[in-house]
Amino acid sequence: MLRMKYKNFTVMLSGDCESEAESLAEQSGEDLGADILKVGHHGSKTASSVDFLNRVHPAMAVISVGKNNVYGHPSQDTLVKLQNLGITVYRTDKNGAVMVDTDGFKTFVNVMIK
């Protein structure tokens, strides 16, 4: 898990973290807030707990996932959690490559559909 801050912009890159790692991060007492969350473990059911999402409180989330993958990622449960929290979701299987640019104050999201 990596949280990066540049001026007023913060991104949380959660890699393949699942609920156990998310829980450890929550218990650390560190600031987990971020403007953008790279959703853990390709949006699987075992990642992105509601508690973790509430602590990160992102406006946007990116799910890196292959189209028609054999694991069924992202999980519908995860998508519903993100939707219920009002988080805008970008998915590489639907949107293609997702590029995020920032000057530290404004954020620009570009998608590169194949």
MOPAC internal coordinates of N, CA, C and O (Angstrom, degrees):
PM7 1SCF
backbone

  N    0.0000 0     0.00 0     0.00 0    0    0    0
  C    1.4455 1     0.00 0     0.00 0    1    0    0
  C    1.5214 1   107.41 1     0.00 0    2    1    0
  O    1.2310 1   121.01 1   -47.97 1    3    2    1
  N    1.3212 1   115.67 1   132.03 1    3    2    1
  C    1.4532 1   120.93 1  -179.29 1    5    3    2
  C    1.5248 1   108.99 1  -135.71 1    6    5    3
  O    1.2310 1   121.27 1   -52.22 1    7    6    5
  N    1.3343 1   115.17 1   127.78 1    7    6    5
  C    1.4691 1   121.16 1   176.95 1    9    7    6
  C    1.5124 1   107.15 1  -115.24 1   10    9    7
  O    1.2310 1   120.81 1   -56.08 1   11   10    9
  N    1.3343 1   116.05 1   123.92 1   11   10    9
  C    1.4569 1   121.15 1  -179.20 1   13   11   10
  C    1.5154 1   110.31 1  -120.28 1   14   13   11
  O    1.2310 1   121.43 1   -40.37 1   15   14   13
  N    1.3304 1   114.87 1   139.63 1   15   14   13
  C    1.4608 1   121.24 1  -179.79 1   17   15   14
  C    1.5231 1   108.62 1  -124.61 1   18   17   15
  O    1.2310 1   120.98 1   -45.02 1   19   18   17
  N    1.3327 1   115.73 1   134.98 1   19   18   17
  C    1.4539 1   122.94 1   174.29 1   21   19   18
  C    1.5199 1   107.48 1  -135.21 1   22   21   19
  O    1.2310 1   120.38 1   -71.16 1   23   22   21
  N    1.3096 1   116.88 1   108.84 1   23   22   21
  C    1.4644 1   123.08 1  -175.52 1   25   23   22
  C    1.5248 1   108.83 1    54.65 1   26   25   23
  O    1.2310 1   119.38 1    63.79 1   27   26   25
  N    1.3353 1   118.78 1  -116.21 1   27   26   25
  C    1.4720 1   121.52 1  -178.69 1   29   27   26
  C    1.5264 1   113.48 1   -97.01 1   30   29   27
  O    1.2310 1   120.19 1  -169.80 1   31   30   29
  N    1.3343 1   117.25 1    10.20 1   31   30   29
  C    1.4661 1   121.75 1  -177.16 1   33   31   30
  C    1.5234 1   109.87 1  -110.98 1   34   33   31
  O    1.2310 1   121.07 1   -44.80 1   35   34   33
  N    1.3407 1   115.56 1   135.20 1   35   34   33
  C    1.4651 1   120.51 1   177.83 1   37   35   34
  C    1.5234 1   109.41 1  -135.41 1   38   37   35
  O    1.2310 1   121.45 1   -40.64 1   39   38   37
  N    1.3258 1   114.82 1   139.36 1   39   38   37
  C    1.4611 1   121.23 1   176.27 1   41   39   38
  C    1.5261 1   108.42 1  -127.92 1   42   41   39
  O    1.2310 1   121.07 1   -38.91 1   43   42   41
  N    1.3376 1   115.55 1   141.09 1   43   42   41
  C    1.4571 1   122.26 1   176.31 1   45   43   42
  C    1.5283 1   107.24 1  -112.46 1   46   45   43
  O    1.2310 1   121.09 1   -61.79 1   47   46   45
  N    1.3268 1   115.52 1   118.21 1   47   46   45
  C    1.4628 1   121.84 1   178.00 1   49   47   46
  C    1.5229 1   106.79 1  -105.31 1   50   49   47
  O    1.2310 1   120.95 1   -73.99 1   51   50   49
  N    1.3183 1   115.79 1   106.01 1   51   50   49
  C    1.4589 1   119.05 1  -171.61 1   53   51   50
  C    1.5265 1   113.58 1   -96.16 1   54   53   51
  O    1.2310 1   120.08 1  -175.37 1   55   54   53
  N    1.3273 1   117.46 1     4.63 1   55   54   53
  C    1.4610 1   120.33 1   175.12 1   57   55   54
  C    1.5177 1   112.62 1    51.34 1   58   57   55
  O    1.2310 1   120.96 1    48.37 1   59   58   57
  N    1.3303 1   115.76 1  -131.63 1   59   58   57
  C    1.4628 1   121.22 1   179.63 1   61   59   58
  C    1.5217 1   112.27 1   -99.27 1   62   61   59
  O    1.2310 1   120.33 1  -158.04 1   63   62   61
  N    1.3299 1   116.98 1    21.96 1   63   62   61
  C    1.4660 1   120.50 1  -179.14 1   65   63   62
  C    1.5156 1   111.01 1   -61.05 1   66   65   63
  O    1.2310 1   122.19 1   -36.98 1   67   66   65
  N    1.3203 1   113.41 1   143.02 1   67   66   65
  C    1.4491 1   120.91 1   174.53 1   69   67   66
  C    1.5254 1   107.74 1  -119.39 1   70   69   67
  O    1.2310 1   120.19 1     8.43 1   71   70   69
  N    1.3136 1   117.24 1  -171.57 1   71   70   69
  C    1.4630 1   121.57 1  -170.53 1   73   71   70
  C    1.5243 1   113.49 1   -57.44 1   74   73   71
  O    1.2310 1   119.02 1   145.53 1   75   74   73
  N    1.3332 1   119.47 1   -34.47 1   75   74   73
  C    1.4682 1   120.68 1  -179.53 1   77   75   74
  C    1.5287 1   110.82 1   -64.06 1   78   77   75
  O    1.2310 1   120.00 1   134.17 1   79   78   77
  N    1.3307 1   117.61 1   -45.83 1   79   78   77
  C    1.4677 1   121.13 1   178.74 1   81   79   78
  C    1.5225 1   110.74 1   -67.48 1   82   81   79
  O    1.2310 1   120.34 1   141.98 1   83   82   81
  N    1.3250 1   116.95 1   -38.02 1   83   82   81
  C    1.4655 1   120.58 1   176.90 1   85   83   82
  C    1.5308 1   110.30 1   -60.22 1   86   85   83
  O    1.2310 1   120.75 1   137.27 1   87   86   85
  N    1.3177 1   116.18 1   -42.73 1   87   86   85
  C    1.4595 1   121.12 1  -179.82 1   89   87   86
  C    1.5294 1   110.95 1   -63.43 1   90   89   87
  O    1.2310 1   120.33 1   139.06 1   91   90   89
  N    1.3276 1   116.98 1   -40.94 1   91   90   89
  C    1.4653 1   120.59 1   177.39 1   93   91   90
  C    1.5310 1   110.77 1   -63.12 1   94   93   91
  O    1.2310 1   120.59 1   140.09 1   95   94   93
  N    1.3245 1   116.48 1   -39.91 1   95   94   93
  C    1.4641 1   120.12 1   178.00 1   97   95   94
  C    1.5233 1   110.59 1   -64.22 1   98   97   95
  O    1.2310 1   120.56 1   138.31 1   99   98   97
  N    1.3307 1   116.54 1   -41.69 1   99   98   97
  C    1.4691 1   120.37 1   178.48 1  101   99   98
  C    1.5253 1   110.77 1   -62.15 1  102  101   99
  O    1.2310 1   119.84 1   139.80 1  103  102  101
  N    1.3245 1   117.91 1   -40.20 1  103  102  101
  C    1.4538 1   122.65 1  -178.09 1  105  103  102
  C    1.5285 1   112.70 1   -72.59 1  106  105  103
  O    1.2310 1   120.18 1   163.50 1  107  106  105
  N    1.3223 1   117.25 1   -16.50 1  107  106  105
  C    1.4640 1   121.04 1  -176.87 1  109  107  106
  C    1.5192 1   112.98 1   -67.13 1  110  109  107
  O    1.2310 1   120.72 1   156.98 1  111  110  109
  N    1.3218 1   116.23 1   -23.02 1  111  110  109
  C    1.4565 1   120.20 1  -177.28 1  113  111  110
  C    1.5189 1   113.23 1    81.58 1  114  113  111
  O    1.2310 1   120.34 1   177.52 1  115  114  113
  N    1.3201 1   116.96 1    -2.48 1  115  114  113
  C    1.4647 1   121.30 1   178.17 1  117  115  114
  C    1.5240 1   110.35 1   -71.69 1  118  117  115
  O    1.2310 1   120.85 1   -25.45 1  119  118  117
  N    1.3108 1   115.98 1   154.55 1  119  118  117
  C    1.4592 1   121.53 1   174.33 1  121  119  118
  C    1.5287 1   107.78 1   -69.34 1  122  121  119
  O    1.2310 1   120.07 1   -57.73 1  123  122  121
  N    1.3041 1   117.47 1   122.27 1  123  122  121
  C    1.4588 1   122.11 1   179.61 1  125  123  122
  C    1.5275 1   111.99 1  -105.91 1  126  125  123
  O    1.2310 1   119.84 1   178.06 1  127  126  125
  N    1.3090 1   117.92 1    -1.94 1  127  126  125
  C    1.4535 1   121.97 1  -176.04 1  129  127  126
  C    1.5166 1   112.66 1   -58.61 1  130  129  127
  O    1.2310 1   121.01 1   -40.36 1  131  130  129
  N    1.3368 1   115.68 1   139.64 1  131  130  129
  C    1.4600 1   120.91 1   179.34 1  133  131  130
  C    1.5203 1   110.15 1  -154.68 1  134  133  131
  O    1.2310 1   121.13 1   -30.72 1  135  134  133
  N    1.3249 1   115.44 1   149.28 1  135  134  133
  C    1.4608 1   121.19 1   176.09 1  137  135  134
  C    1.5255 1   110.96 1   -73.43 1  138  137  135
  O    1.2310 1   121.50 1   142.13 1  139  138  137
  N    1.3422 1   114.73 1   -37.87 1  139  138  137
  C    1.4610 1   120.80 1  -178.86 1  141  139  138
  C    1.5188 1   108.85 1  -128.91 1  142  141  139
  O    1.2310 1   121.09 1   -43.12 1  143  142  141
  N    1.3295 1   115.53 1   136.88 1  143  142  141
  C    1.4564 1   122.93 1   175.95 1  145  143  142
  C    1.5167 1   108.91 1  -115.60 1  146  145  143
  O    1.2310 1   120.63 1   -54.17 1  147  146  145
  N    1.3301 1   116.39 1   125.83 1  147  146  145
  C    1.4656 1   120.10 1   166.78 1  149  147  146
  C    1.5163 1   103.40 1   -85.11 1  150  149  147
  O    1.2310 1   120.52 1   -69.52 1  151  150  149
  N    1.3243 1   116.61 1   110.48 1  151  150  149
  C    1.4656 1   122.92 1  -172.97 1  153  151  150
  C    1.5269 1   110.09 1   -63.43 1  154  153  151
  O    1.2310 1   121.07 1   -44.08 1  155  154  153
  N    1.3193 1   115.56 1   135.92 1  155  154  153
  C    1.4563 1   122.19 1  -177.49 1  157  155  154
  C    1.5142 1   113.74 1   -69.24 1  158  157  155
  O    1.2310 1   122.11 1   -27.71 1  159  158  157
  N    1.3172 1   113.56 1   152.29 1  159  158  157
  C    1.4666 1   124.48 1   172.85 1  161  159  158
  C    1.5380 1   113.38 1    46.01 1  162  161  159
  O    1.2310 1   120.77 1  -135.15 1  163  162  161
  N    1.3215 1   116.13 1    44.85 1  163  162  161
  C    1.4738 1   123.31 1   174.47 1  165  163  162
  C    1.5287 1   113.16 1    58.99 1  166  165  163
  O    1.2310 1   120.95 1  -153.79 1  167  166  165
  N    1.3343 1   115.80 1    26.21 1  167  166  165
  C    1.4644 1   119.69 1   179.30 1  169  167  166
  C    1.5090 1   113.51 1    78.23 1  170  169  167
  O    1.2310 1   120.47 1  -156.66 1  171  170  169
  N    1.3252 1   116.70 1    23.34 1  171  170  169
  C    1.4646 1   119.73 1  -178.67 1  173  171  170
  C    1.5261 1   110.94 1   -66.29 1  174  173  171
  O    1.2310 1   121.58 1   -14.04 1  175  174  173
  N    1.3222 1   114.58 1   165.96 1  175  174  173
  C    1.4640 1   121.58 1  -179.84 1  177  175  174
  C    1.5256 1   111.84 1   -66.15 1  178  177  175
  O    1.2310 1   120.37 1   158.27 1  179  178  177
  N    1.3316 1   116.89 1   -21.73 1  179  178  177
  C    1.4622 1   121.18 1  -175.63 1  181  179  178
  C    1.5259 1   113.08 1   -90.88 1  182  181  179
  O    1.2310 1   120.06 1  -171.75 1  183  182  181
  N    1.3204 1   117.49 1     8.25 1  183  182  181
  C    1.4637 1   121.61 1   179.95 1  185  183  182
  C    1.5217 1   109.73 1  -127.14 1  186  185  183
  O    1.2310 1   121.40 1   -12.09 1  187  186  185
  N    1.3177 1   114.93 1   167.91 1  187  186  185
  C    1.4652 1   122.22 1   175.14 1  189  187  186
  C    1.5238 1   112.65 1    61.44 1  190  189  187
  O    1.2310 1   121.22 1  -121.25 1  191  190  189
  N    1.3233 1   115.27 1    58.75 1  191  190  189
  C    1.4606 1   119.07 1   175.92 1  193  191  190
  C    1.5313 1   108.84 1   -65.37 1  194  193  191
  O    1.2310 1   120.62 1   -22.18 1  195  194  193
  N    1.3025 1   116.42 1   157.82 1  195  194  193
  C    1.4605 1   120.89 1   179.31 1  197  195  194
  C    1.5310 1   110.06 1   -60.74 1  198  197  195
  O    1.2310 1   120.26 1   139.66 1  199  198  197
  N    1.3316 1   117.12 1   -40.34 1  199  198  197
  C    1.4710 1   120.04 1   178.67 1  201  199  198
  C    1.5306 1   110.92 1   -60.38 1  202  201  199
  O    1.2310 1   120.61 1   134.30 1  203  202  201
  N    1.3305 1   116.44 1   -45.70 1  203  202  201
  C    1.4593 1   120.57 1   179.37 1  205  203  202
  C    1.5267 1   110.48 1   -63.32 1  206  205  203
  O    1.2310 1   120.13 1   134.27 1  207  206  205
  N    1.3101 1   117.35 1   -45.73 1  207  206  205
  C    1.4674 1   120.69 1   179.21 1  209  207  206
  C    1.5229 1   111.16 1   -60.69 1  210  209  207
  O    1.2310 1   120.55 1   140.87 1  211  210  209
  N    1.3188 1   116.55 1   -39.13 1  211  210  209
  C    1.4701 1   119.52 1   177.46 1  213  211  210
  C    1.5208 1   111.86 1   -66.16 1  214  213  211
  O    1.2310 1   119.69 1   144.34 1  215  214  213
  N    1.3308 1   118.20 1   -35.66 1  215  214  213
  C    1.4732 1   121.09 1   178.22 1  217  215  214
  C    1.5251 1   111.81 1   -70.84 1  218  217  215
  O    1.2310 1   120.51 1   140.15 1  219  218  217
  N    1.3297 1   116.62 1   -39.85 1  219  218  217
  C    1.4702 1   120.28 1   179.40 1  221  219  218
  C    1.5257 1   109.60 1   -75.27 1  222  221  219
  O    1.2310 1   120.74 1   138.70 1  223  222  221
  N    1.3145 1   116.20 1   -41.30 1  223  222  221
  C    1.4679 1   123.94 1   177.39 1  225  223  222
  C    1.5444 1   112.64 1    51.00 1  226  225  223
  O    1.2310 1   120.46 1  -125.27 1  227  226  225
  N    1.3373 1   116.72 1    54.73 1  227  226  225
  C    1.4591 1   119.41 1  -178.75 1  229  227  226
  C    1.5297 1   112.07 1   -79.03 1  230  229  227
  O    1.2310 1   120.80 1   -27.46 1  231  230  229
  N    1.3099 1   116.07 1   152.54 1  231  230  229
  C    1.4646 1   120.84 1   171.83 1  233  231  230
  C    1.5259 1   109.59 1   -83.76 1  234  233  231
  O    1.2310 1   121.06 1   150.16 1  235  234  233
  N    1.3541 1   115.58 1   -29.84 1  235  234  233
  C    1.4646 1   121.28 1  -178.09 1  237  235  234
  C    1.5151 1   109.90 1  -132.83 1  238  237  235
  O    1.2310 1   121.31 1   -28.18 1  239  238  237
  N    1.3244 1   115.10 1   151.82 1  239  238  237
  C    1.4607 1   121.26 1   175.60 1  241  239  238
  C    1.5218 1   108.45 1  -135.05 1  242  241  239
  O    1.2310 1   121.24 1   -35.32 1  243  242  241
  N    1.3263 1   115.23 1   144.68 1  243  242  241
  C    1.4618 1   121.39 1   176.38 1  245  243  242
  C    1.5236 1   107.34 1  -119.47 1  246  245  243
  O    1.2310 1   121.36 1   -49.49 1  247  246  245
  N    1.3200 1   115.00 1   130.51 1  247  246  245
  C    1.4596 1   120.69 1   176.49 1  249  247  246
  C    1.5219 1   107.49 1  -114.09 1  250  249  247
  O    1.2310 1   121.16 1   -62.35 1  251  250  249
  N    1.3295 1   115.39 1   117.65 1  251  250  249
  C    1.4529 1   121.38 1   177.47 1  253  251  250
  C    1.5248 1   107.41 1   -91.03 1  254  253  251
  O    1.2310 1   121.21 1   -67.77 1  255  254  253
  N    1.3295 1   115.30 1   112.23 1  255  254  253
  C    1.4649 1   119.48 1  -173.29 1  257  255  254
  C    1.5231 1   109.78 1  -154.71 1  258  257  255
  O    1.2310 1   120.89 1   -38.40 1  259  258  257
  N    1.3256 1   115.91 1   141.60 1  259  258  257
  C    1.4621 1   120.94 1   177.84 1  261  259  258
  C    1.5178 1   111.42 1   -79.01 1  262  261  259
  O    1.2310 1   121.42 1   -32.57 1  263  262  261
  N    1.3140 1   114.88 1   147.43 1  263  262  261
  C    1.4648 1   121.13 1   178.86 1  265  263  262
  C    1.5276 1   109.73 1   -67.28 1  266  265  263
  O    1.2310 1   120.88 1   -45.37 1  267  266  265
  N    1.3379 1   115.93 1   134.63 1  267  266  265
  C    1.4663 1   122.89 1   177.00 1  269  267  266
  C    1.5288 1   112.62 1    53.65 1  270  269  267
  O    1.2310 1   120.30 1  -140.51 1  271  270  269
  N    1.3491 1   117.03 1    39.49 1  271  270  269
  C    1.4617 1   119.88 1  -178.60 1  273  271  270
  C    1.5243 1   111.09 1   -70.08 1  274  273  271
  O    1.2310 1   120.44 1   -26.78 1  275  274  273
  N    1.3147 1   116.77 1   153.22 1  275  274  273
  C    1.4655 1   121.88 1  -174.96 1  277  275  274
  C    1.5287 1   113.19 1   -69.56 1  278  277  275
  O    1.2310 1   120.12 1   165.23 1  279  278  277
  N    1.3429 1   117.38 1   -14.77 1  279  278  277
  C    1.4637 1   120.72 1  -178.83 1  281  279  278
  C    1.5241 1   113.06 1   -87.65 1  282  281  279
  O    1.2310 1   120.42 1   170.14 1  283  282  281
  N    1.3165 1   116.80 1    -9.86 1  283  282  281
  C    1.4613 1   120.06 1  -179.51 1  285  283  282
  C    1.5142 1   113.53 1    74.86 1  286  285  283
  O    1.2310 1   120.41 1  -160.65 1  287  286  285
  N    1.3405 1   116.82 1    19.35 1  287  286  285
  C    1.4680 1   121.14 1   177.73 1  289  287  286
  C    1.5169 1   110.61 1   -78.49 1  290  289  287
  O    1.2310 1   119.43 1   -35.23 1  291  290  289
  N    1.2945 1   118.69 1   144.77 1  291  290  289
  C    1.4569 1   126.99 1    -0.95 1  293  291  290
  C    1.5287 1   110.97 1   -79.90 1  294  293  291
  O    1.2310 1   121.40 1   -24.31 1  295  294  293
  N    1.2994 1   114.93 1   155.69 1  295  294  293
  C    1.4589 1   121.52 1   178.72 1  297  295  294
  C    1.5265 1   110.11 1   -69.42 1  298  297  295
  O    1.2310 1   120.89 1   -40.09 1  299  298  297
  N    1.3056 1   115.90 1   139.91 1  299  298  297
  C    1.4637 1   120.32 1   175.90 1  301  299  298
  C    1.5179 1   110.44 1   -60.17 1  302  301  299
  O    1.2310 1   120.15 1   144.43 1  303  302  301
  N    1.3397 1   117.32 1   -35.57 1  303  302  301
  C    1.4692 1   121.34 1   177.88 1  305  303  302
  C    1.5262 1   110.94 1   -59.28 1  306  305  303
  O    1.2310 1   120.72 1   136.38 1  307  306  305
  N    1.3278 1   116.23 1   -43.62 1  307  306  305
  C    1.4651 1   120.44 1  -179.93 1  309  307  306
  C    1.5191 1   110.50 1   -66.71 1  310  309  307
  O    1.2310 1   120.43 1   137.54 1  311  310  309
  N    1.3139 1   116.77 1   -42.46 1  311  310  309
  C    1.4689 1   120.17 1   178.97 1  313  311  310
  C    1.5237 1   111.24 1   -61.30 1  314  313  311
  O    1.2310 1   120.36 1   140.00 1  315  314  313
  N    1.3232 1   116.91 1   -40.00 1  315  314  313
  C    1.4689 1   121.35 1   179.08 1  317  315  314
  C    1.5294 1   110.35 1   -65.89 1  318  317  315
  O    1.2310 1   120.12 1   137.75 1  319  318  317
  N    1.3480 1   117.38 1   -42.25 1  319  318  317
  C    1.4689 1   120.07 1   177.99 1  321  319  318
  C    1.5263 1   110.43 1   -59.04 1  322  321  319
  O    1.2310 1   120.45 1   133.75 1  323  322  321
  N    1.3158 1   116.75 1   -46.25 1  323  322  321
  C    1.4660 1   120.82 1   179.91 1  325  323  322
  C    1.5241 1   110.75 1   -62.62 1  326  325  323
  O    1.2310 1   120.49 1   135.69 1  327  326  325
  N    1.3249 1   116.66 1   -44.31 1  327  326  325
  C    1.4632 1   121.22 1  -179.93 1  329  327  326
  C    1.5294 1   110.83 1   -63.63 1  330  329  327
  O    1.2310 1   120.13 1   135.82 1  331  330  329
  N    1.3211 1   117.35 1   -44.18 1  331  330  329
  C    1.4641 1   121.14 1  -178.54 1  333  331  330
  C    1.5235 1   112.27 1   -63.40 1  334  333  331
  O    1.2310 1   120.42 1   153.88 1  335  334  333
  N    1.3326 1   116.81 1   -26.12 1  335  334  333
  C    1.4610 1   120.72 1   178.30 1  337  335  334
  C    1.5307 1   112.01 1   -91.85 1  338  337  335
  O    1.2310 1   120.40 1  -176.08 1  339  338  337
  N    1.3229 1   116.85 1     3.92 1  339  338  337
  C    1.4627 1   120.98 1   176.18 1  341  339  338
  C    1.5210 1   114.10 1    72.99 1  342  341  339
  O    1.2310 1   120.24 1  -155.33 1  343  342  341
  N    1.3313 1   117.14 1    24.67 1  343  342  341
  C    1.4629 1   122.17 1  -178.25 1  345  343  342
  C    1.5215 1   109.63 1   -88.90 1  346  345  343
  O    1.2310 1   120.43 1   -53.27 1  347  346  345
  N    1.3255 1   116.77 1   126.73 1  347  346  345
  C    1.4602 1   121.76 1   175.32 1  349  347  346
  C    1.5211 1   108.59 1   -70.58 1  350  349  347
  O    1.2310 1   120.28 1   -49.81 1  351  350  349
  N    1.3310 1   117.08 1   130.19 1  351  350  349
  C    1.4609 1   121.25 1  -175.45 1  353  351  350
  C    1.5240 1   110.70 1  -115.13 1  354  353  351
  O    1.2310 1   121.84 1   -47.22 1  355  354  353
  N    1.3389 1   114.08 1   132.78 1  355  354  353
  C    1.4612 1   122.21 1   171.05 1  357  355  354
  C    1.5188 1   106.83 1  -115.83 1  358  357  355
  O    1.2310 1   121.05 1   -44.96 1  359  358  357
  N    1.3493 1   115.60 1   135.04 1  359  358  357
  C    1.4654 1   121.49 1  -177.84 1  361  359  358
  C    1.5224 1   109.48 1  -126.72 1  362  361  359
  O    1.2310 1   120.99 1   -46.56 1  363  362  361
  N    1.3262 1   115.72 1   133.44 1  363  362  361
  C    1.4610 1   118.18 1  -178.68 1  365  363  362
  C    1.5225 1   112.32 1   -68.37 1  366  365  363
  O    1.2310 1   119.54 1   154.93 1  367  366  365
  N    1.3352 1   118.48 1   -25.07 1  367  366  365
  C    1.4648 1   119.37 1   177.80 1  369  367  366
  C    1.5285 1   111.71 1   -74.21 1  370  369  367
  O    1.2310 1   120.14 1   155.85 1  371  370  369
  N    1.3153 1   117.33 1   -24.15 1  371  370  369
  C    1.4691 1   121.67 1  -179.97 1  373  371  370
  C    1.5287 1   111.93 1  -103.67 1  374  373  371
  O    1.2310 1   120.23 1   140.39 1  375  374  373
  N    1.3322 1   117.17 1   -39.61 1  375  374  373
  C    1.4621 1   121.81 1  -173.61 1  377  375  374
  C    1.5172 1   114.07 1  -100.68 1  378  377  375
  O    1.2310 1   119.41 1   170.75 1  379  378  377
  N    1.3257 1   118.74 1    -9.25 1  379  378  377
  C    1.4594 1   121.34 1  -173.62 1  381  379  378
  C    1.5184 1   109.55 1    78.00 1  382  381  379
  O    1.2310 1   120.65 1    23.87 1  383  382  381
  N    1.3321 1   116.36 1  -156.13 1  383  382  381
  C    1.4653 1   120.33 1   179.94 1  385  383  382
  C    1.5228 1   109.60 1   -63.50 1  386  385  383
  O    1.2310 1   120.97 1   -42.34 1  387  386  385
  N    1.3108 1   115.75 1   137.66 1  387  386  385
  C    1.4644 1   121.65 1   179.89 1  389  387  386
  C    1.5245 1   107.39 1  -112.73 1  390  389  387
  O    1.2310 1   121.01 1   -62.16 1  391  390  389
  N    1.3315 1   115.68 1   117.84 1  391  390  389
  C    1.4632 1   121.60 1  -179.41 1  393  391  390
  C    1.5200 1   108.22 1  -111.49 1  394  393  391
  O    1.2310 1   120.65 1   -49.01 1  395  394  393
  N    1.3304 1   116.36 1   130.99 1  395  394  393
  C    1.4617 1   121.60 1   179.14 1  397  395  394
  C    1.5263 1   107.79 1  -117.73 1  398  397  395
  O    1.2310 1   120.57 1   -56.04 1  399  398  397
  N    1.3167 1   116.51 1   123.96 1  399  398  397
  C    1.4615 1   123.01 1   175.82 1  401  399  398
  C    1.5195 1   108.35 1  -117.02 1  402  401  399
  O    1.2310 1   120.71 1   -34.18 1  403  402  401
  N    1.3155 1   116.25 1   145.82 1  403  402  401
  C    1.4604 1   120.18 1   177.11 1  405  403  402
  C    1.5251 1   109.87 1  -148.72 1  406  405  403
  O    1.2310 1   121.50 1   -28.89 1  407  406  405
  N    1.3023 1   114.73 1   151.11 1  407  406  405
  C    1.4604 1   120.33 1   170.68 1  409  407  406
  C    1.5292 1   109.30 1  -103.40 1  410  409  407
  O    1.2310 1   121.37 1  -170.83 1  411  410  409
  N    1.3150 1   114.99 1     9.17 1  411  410  409
  C    1.4547 1   120.95 1  -177.99 1  413  411  410
  C    1.5094 1   113.20 1    95.82 1  414  413  411
  O    1.2310 1   120.91 1   169.80 1  415  414  413
  N    1.3300 1   115.86 1   -10.20 1  415  414  413
  C    1.4678 1   121.07 1  -179.90 1  417  415  414
  C    1.5239 1   110.99 1  -127.01 1  418  417  415
  O    1.2310 1   120.05 1   132.67 1  419  418  417
  N    1.3152 1   117.51 1   -47.33 1  419  418  417
  C    1.4588 1   122.87 1   176.68 1  421  419  418
  C    1.5210 1   108.37 1  -106.39 1  422  421  419
  O    1.2310 1   121.26 1   -32.43 1  423  422  421
  N    1.3308 1   115.19 1   147.57 1  423  422  421
  C    1.4528 1   121.06 1   179.66 1  425  423  422
  C    1.5112 1   108.97 1  -120.30 1  426  425  423
  O    1.2310 1   121.16 1   -44.06 1  427  426  425
  N    1.3273 1   115.39 1   135.94 1  427  426  425
  C    1.4566 1   122.08 1   179.46 1  429  427  426
  C    1.5221 1   108.58 1  -123.00 1  430  429  427
  O    1.2310 1   121.12 1   -52.26 1  431  430  429
  N    1.3300 1   115.47 1   127.74 1  431  430  429
  C    1.4543 1   120.84 1   179.09 1  433  431  430
  C    1.5168 1   107.92 1  -112.57 1  434  433  431
  O    1.2310 1   121.10 1   -53.81 1  435  434  433
  N    1.3294 1   115.51 1   126.19 1  435  434  433
  C    1.4594 1   121.69 1   177.12 1  437  435  434
  C    1.5169 1   107.76 1  -121.00 1  438  437  435
  O    1.2310 1   120.79 1   -42.57 1  439  438  437
  N    1.3220 1   116.09 1   137.43 1  439  438  437
  C    1.4603 1   120.25 1   175.07 1  441  439  438
  C    1.5220 1   108.47 1  -112.89 1  442  441  439
  O    1.2310 1   121.12 1   -36.35 1  443  442  441
  N    1.3007 1   115.45 1   143.65 1  443  442  441
  C    1.4501 1   121.47 1  -177.99 1  445  443  442
  C    1.5158 1   108.78 1  -120.01 1  446  445  443
  O    1.2310 1   120.82 1   -95.37 1  447  446  445
  N    1.3130 1   116.05 1    84.63 1  447  446  445
  C    1.4539 1   121.30 1  -177.71 1  449  447  446
  C    1.5130 1   108.78 1   -68.25 1  450  449  447
  O    1.2310 1   121.03 1   -46.39 1  451  450  449
  N    1.3222 1   115.63 1   133.61 1  451  450  449
  C    1.4696 1   122.20 1  -178.83 1  453  451  450
  C    1.5109 1   110.97 1   -67.65 1  454  453  451
  O    1.2310 1   120.10 1   180.00 1  455  454  453

